[in-house]
Amino acid sequence: MDIAGISYPAAVIGGAVIGLLLSVFGGGGSVLATPLLLYIVGVRDPHVAIGTSAAAVAVNAAVGLLVQARAGRVKWPCALVFGGAGLIGSLVGADVAKQIDGSELLIWFALAMALVGGSMLIPRKADGDAAVRLTTALTLKLAPVGAVTGLAAGFFGIGGGFLIVPGLMAATGMTLANAAASSLVSVVVFGAATSASYAASGLVNWPVFGALVAGGAAGSALAIPVGQILADRAATARTAFAVMVLMTAAYVAWRALS
């Protein structure tokens, strides 16, 4: 695999940012990983960028999940049903994406980024049922949404947290904090499945993956204190992040079309 022009320090710093965003916002952070690898780190093949970012996001999300689990915010039964239902979907989505030309795939990826940014601008109520319990009725709601979300996550090579969080809240009525924490279970599952599919095709740059993971561990460790700092200005921070995602989407589309 061609490693000329790869900037590993940039990959470490980028991994830290992605790990921090994943842990603080519970979704959206992973969508920046592929553009970061392509336009800053120096990965040339869009498929390799997607495969590598999916692998790193899965590991970084796992670290963030440990932090959230220790804080007692993860609703494990609901999260496992959602993630389990989307596992096959993520594998199917990844397999389809590998058959698409890299430039065309990036156009679709830019569209997904725009949807992520737009969804983050939609106000969400933070309140909900903090004591939600999994029932048969909730399972029937969670499973179909999880399957569709997994398909999208696998195709675009993103964690899918921007779909998982509202999906969990709509299906179960849990709080935003619980949904953001619980979404990391699916991010881990979808990212692992997607990256395994790409790795089987030789489309993961393992040294870059290592750099992203190293940075991501540091970023996830900063999530709790940063989250506390942003507690009183969470809406402003989320809006600023959404605008950054939309601007990045426009840049990815421009590069893909030109």
N, C-alpha and C positions, 0 to 999 in steps of 0.2 A: 504493500500500500504506500502511495506517495506521501511522504511526510515533509517535503520541502515547503518552507513558508509557514509551518505550524508554529504558533506562539503559545507555548504552554503556560507562561505566566498569565496571559490573557484568559486562558481556559480556567485557571485556578480562581482568578478574580470573578470571572463570569459565573462559575459554579457557586461561589459564595453569595452572589446577588440572587441567583435562582433559588438556592436553598433557603435564603432569608424570605424571599417573596412567597415561596410555597408554604412555609410555616406560618407566616403572618396572615396571608390572605386566603390560604387554602385552595387556591386555584388561580390560573392566569400566569403564574411565574414560569411554568414549564414552556409556555408558548414562545418565550423569548430565547430559549436554548438553541433552537435550530438557526435563527438569524445570527445569533452570537457566533456560532461555529463557522458559519459560511462567510461572514463579512468582517469578523474581527480576529477570530482564532486562525482562520486560513484553510479550513476544510473545503475542498473543491466540489466534491460530489454531493448533491442534495440528499441522495439516499443514505450516504454514509453519515451526513450531518443528522438526519432524522433518527437513524438507528443508534448512533452514539448518544444523542441527547436523550432518547427514550430510556436507554440503559442507565444513564447518570441520574435522570429525574427519578427513576424508580428507587435507586439507592438513597438519593437525597430526601425523597419523600418518606422512606423508611426511617431515616434518622429523625425527621420532623414528627413522624408518627410516634416514635418512642417518647419524645418530649411531650406531645399532647396526651399520650396515654398515661404518663406519670402524673399529669395534671388532672386526670380523670374526666377528660372531655369527650373521649371516643365512645360512641354507642356501638359496641362491637356486633351484636346480632344484626342490626340494620345494615351496618357497613359491610359485613361479610356476605349478606344476601345480595346487596347491590353489586359488590365486586365480583362475586362468583357468577352472577348472571351475565356480567359483561365480559368474562374471560374469553369465551369462544368468539364473541363479536370482535374483540380486539385482535385476535389472531387472523380472522377473516379480513378485517380492515387493513392490517399490515400486508397481507399477501396481495391484496388488490393494489395497494399503493406501490409495491415494488414493481408492478408491471407497467406503471405509468412513467412517461418521460420526465426527467428531473425538472425541466423548466415548467412543464405543465403542472407538475405536482406542486411547485412553489406558488403558482397562481392560486391553486386550491388552498394551499397553506395560508396565503395572504388573506383569503376570504375568511378562513377559520379565525385568524388573528383579529380581523375586523369584528367578527361576531363576539369574540372574547371581550374585546375592548368595549363594544356596545353593551354587552350584558353587564359589565361592571359599572356602567353608568346608571343602571336601573336601581332605584332605591329598594333596599330590602329591610324588612322588619327584623330586628334582632331578637325580639321576644318569641316565645314558643313554649313547648312542653319539654322541660328539662328532664322529666322522668318518663319519657316515652319508652314503651316496651313493644317488642316485635310480636305481632299477631298474624294470623292467617290472612286477614284482610290487608294488612300492611305489606306482607310478603307478595301478595298478588299485585300490589301497586309498584313495589320496588323492583321486582324482577324484570318486567318489560322495559322500564326506563333504564335500568342498568345495562341490559343487552344492547340497546340502541346507543347509549353513551360509550360503551366499550367499542362498538363498531367505529364510531367517529374518532375515538382516541387512537385506535390502531391505524386507521387510515391516515390521519394527520400527524401521528407520532407525538402526540401531546398527552399530558396527564388527564385532561378532561375535567379538571376540577371546576371549571366555570359552568359545566353542565351538572356535575355531581352535586355540588352544594345546593343549588335551587331544587334539583331533583329530590334530594333527601328531605329538604324542608317541605316541599309540596306533598310528598308521599306520607311523611310521618308527623309533620307538625313540630319537629324538634327545633331548638334554638339555632341561630346562626352560628354561634360559637361551637355547638355540638356538631353541626353539619360541616363546618370548615375542618374540624379535627377529624371527623369520621370519613370525610372525603379522601383523606390521605391513604386509607386502606385500598380504595379503588385505584388511586394514582399509582400505588406500588404494584398492584396486580396488572393493570393495563400496561404500565411501562415495562414490567418484566416480560410480559407476553409479547409485546411489540418488539422489544429489543432482542428477544430470543429468536424471533422470526427473522429479523435482519441479520443477526449474528450467524444464523445457519446459512445465510447467503453471502457471508463474508463482508457485510456492510456495516461493521462497527470498528471504529478506530480505538483500540484499547488504551494506548498511552494517553490520548485526549480524554477518554472516559475516566482514567485514573485522576487526571488533573481536575476534572469537573467535580468528581466525588470528594477529593481533598478539600477543595474550596467550599463545596456544599456543606460539609460537616461543620465548618467554621460559621457559615451563614445560618445554619439551623440553630447553632448554639446561641446566636445573637437574637433569635426570634422572640424569646420571652421578654427580655428587657426592652427591645425595640417596640414590641407590641404594647407594653405598658406606657411607653413614651407617646405612642400614637393613639392611645385609648381615647383621649379627649378631642382628637382631630382625625378620627378614622375615616370619616366621609371625605374630607379634603385629600387625605393620602390616597384613598381608593380612586378618587376622580383623577388625580395627577397620574397615577399608575395606568389608568384606563386610557388617558390621552397619549401616554408614551407607547402603549401597545398599538393604538390606532395609527400613530405616526410610523411606527416600525412596520406595520402591515402595508402602509402606502409605499414605503421604501422597498419592501420585499417584492411587491407587485411591480413596481417600476423597474427593478433590476431584472426580474423574470421576463418582463415584456420587452426589455431593451437588449 
